[in-house]
């Protein structure tokens, strides 16, 4: 496996950049409701009763560490969803999701995570955040290497989806993915299972983005610096995994703030939990 992934790395070009939204992203929908401001250092998405808005990265990535600072919709955000994710295309796509489900004023957001491999998802884990994500920007990170997909909030790991291909469980290893983000209305399910509808008197709703950073590999026929990152012994993101402290921090989050884990939902999977749930 190590040799195979090293060869993959040799076919990729590395980028390590502090982002500029003008340079790195395209606004894809919203009819003017998405705006790039402050010379490309800030991007805002807006939702009103007519439509929401969204953007996507110009680059595709195959492994990397992606950081984005986001300040979520303040106040009564019930019914709204702010989605930030990596995805390829097609019926057998791979996808790595952050989704922030709005709530009534004073109630915490729900952070929804999911991993799709070969078009199959149903791997949801949900958390309540331990801070108010609407008061300031916070960093939401995806570390994706050949062995792990690690979700992080302000540097704290909250979830580690491991590569268990040797046990017959698919892992995202060969489909380049773009970054997507959108702000949209989902009041049929987002807040308390659809019991709370969007209050359009509070519109427009706005989420803000800044400080995008990508230390990642992009498909390229050029000589690759990803290969040096992938070399055994390199301490970069390609070989990164959680050390004991990281595991303990993740366990603290999951013990105190996780509100849903698909691996515990026996009613949802009456024929048996997904196989990765039984593998340590």
N, C-alpha and C positions, 0 to 999 in steps of 0.2 A: 504493500500500500504506500509506503514512504516513497519508493522509487516512482510509482505512478503519479503521485501528486507533485513530486519534484519535476517530472516531465511536463505536467500541466503548467506549472509555474514558469517553465522556460518558454512557453508559448504566449505569455502575458507580459504586458508592460505595466510598470508600477507608476502610480501617481501618489503624491503626498502634497496636499494643497489646502490652504485656508480658502474657503469658498467665496465667490462673488456670485450673487444670484443672477446678474445679467449674463455672466460668462457660463455658468454651470447648469442653468435651468431654463426651461421654456414654460410659460403659462399656457395651459392647454385648454382651459374652458372657464367660463364664468362671465363672459361679456363685460369685461372691465372691472369685475369685482375682486380680482387678484391684482396686487400692485407691488412693484419693486421700487424701493425707496432708499434714500441715504446712500446714493452712489453704488447700489448693489449690495449693501450690507444688511438690509432689512427687507423681508417680504411679508405681506399680509394677505390673508384669505378672508373673504366676507361671504356670509350667507344671508339672504333675505327670502321673502315668501316666494319670489319668482324662481330663484336658483341659487346654488352654491358656487364654488370655484375650486380650481386645482392647478397643480403644476407637476412637471416631471423633469428628471435629470437628462442632460444631453448625453452623458456617458452611460454605458452599461458597465457593470462591475461583475467580476467573478472572483469572489473572496475579498475581504477587506474589513476595515474598521470605519464605520460611518457614524459621525456625531452630528446632531442637530439640536440647537437650542430652540425651544418652543415655549411661548406663553399662550395658554389656552383661553377660550372664551370665558369671560368673567360673568358673575351674576347668575341669573336663571338661564342655564344652558341646556335645560331638559329638552330631549328630542334631537339634539345636535350630535354629530360625530365628527371628530377631527382624526383623520386617518393619515398615517405616516408609515410607509412600508417599502420593501424591496419586492419586485416581482418580475418574472419573465412573462412570456405570452403563450397563448395556445391552451388546448384542453389538458395537456399534461404539464402545466406550468409549475414552477416553484415560487414560493412567496414567503416572506418573513414580515409579520405584521405587528405594528403598534396601532391600536385604535383607542381613542379617548372618548368615553361615552359621557355626555353631559348629564347634569342633574339639577335639581332645584337649588335655589340660593341657600348656601349654608351646608348643603350635603356634599360629600366628597365625590370627585370624579371616580369612575371605574376605568382602570387601565386594562384593556383587553389585548392579549397576545395570542398569536397563532402561527403555526408553521405548516405550509403546504409543500408536499413533495410529490412530483409526478401527478399533479392535479388533485391530490388527496389532502384534505385538511382535517378538520374535526379534532384538533389538538389544542383546544383553547385553555388558557390559564388566565385568570383575572385577579386584579389587585386593587385595593384602595391605596392611594398615595398617602404618604406620611407628612405631607406639606400641602399648602394651597398652590396648585400649579397655575393659578390665574394672576397671582400677585407679582410674579417675576419670571424671567426666563430660567428654564431648567434644561439640562442636557440629557437627551435620550439617545442611546448608542446601541448599535448592532455590531457585534464582533462575529464575523463569519469566516471561519477558516475550514480546512478539510476535515477537522475533527469535532468542531463545536459550532453551534449558533448560540451566542450568549447575549441576552438582553440586559441592558444596564440603564439605571436612572441615576444621574449625577455621579457616575462612576461606581455605583453599588449594583452588583449583579442581582437580578431577580429571577432569572430562568436560564437554564443551560440545557439545550437540546443537543444530544450527543450523536455522533456518527456511529450507528449500529448496523451499517450495511453488511457486515460479516454475519449478522444474525437475520438477514433478510428484510431489514427495515430501510426504506429509501431515505436518502439524505441529499440535500441540494449540493451537487458537486460539479455539474457540467453545463448548467444553463445560466448564461449571463443575465443579470437583473438590473433594471433601472430603479431609481428612487422615485416614488410617487407620493404626493400628499394632496388631500382634499378636505374641504369642510362642506358638509351636506346634511340634509334633513333626513332623519331615520326615526321619526317619532312613532312608527308602528312597532318598534322593538327596542330602541336604544336605552330608554329610561324605564326601569321597573317593568321590563317586558312589554313596553308599549302602553302602560297604564297612564303615563304622564305625557301629554302632548306638548309640542312646541308652542310657546307663547309668543306669537308674532308681534305683539305689542312691544316686545323687548328687542326686536330686530332693528338694525342689522347686527348680526353676530360676527365677531372678528377674532381670528387667531393670528399670532405673529411668530415669525421665524427669523433667526439670526445665527451667526457663527457656525455655518456649515463647514465641516471638515471631512475629507475623505483621504484615508491612507489605505489605498486599495489597488487592486489589479484590474486592468481593462484588457479585453481581447485585442491582440495586436500581432502583426507579423514581424514587428521589430524585435531586436534583442531585448531581453527582459531583465530588469532589476528585481522582478519578483523571485527569480531563481535564487538570488543571494539571500533574500528574506526567508526563503523556504529551506535554506541549508540547515542541516541538523546542528543544534547548538545555538542558532540565532534566537535572540530573546524577543523578536518582534511579534506582531499580531499573528503571523502565519502559524507559529508554533505555540501561541498562548493558550493556556487553560487556567482554570481556577486553582490557586494554591489553597492551603488550609484556611487562611484568613478570608479569602474570597468565598470559599464554600460556607464558612460560618456566617458571613454577612448575608449570603443568599438564603441560608436556612432561617436567619432571623427575620428577613422580609417575608418568607413564605409562611413562617409560623405566626406572624403577627398581622400581616396585611393581605395574604392571599384569601380570596373569597370564593374562588371556583378553580377546580383542578379536574380536567377530563379524566385523569387517571383514578379519580375517586368516585366517578359517577357510574355506579353499577347499574342504575336504572336506565341510563341512556344506552348502555352496551349490554343488553341481556344475554347475548351470546358470548360474552367475555370481554374484558378490557383490551384495548390495543396492546400488541405484544411488547412494545417498548416500556409499558407501564410496569411490567414484571421483571425488567432487567435493571439491575443497580447501575 
